[in-house]
């Protein structure tokens, strides 16, 4: 069962069931509260992390140096093993 028309505030709920032979059972009282939605707190907007330009540039320099070294090794010796 859905209770869409409940107002904000405190409520309680009791469930009862009656068997075909007439016996009725009642649940314990369930207390609950419906709170109003609050507006989200305003504050500074989180900024995205910056792209790691320095690390990418350093990695590219290392790749170029290793590549040039291997190219020189292959040209001079025709046999480069590391």
Secondary structure by P-SEA (a helix, b strand, c coil): cccccccccbbbbbbbbbcccbbbbbccbbbbbbbccccccccccccccccaaaaaaaaaaaaaaaaaaaaaaaaacccccc
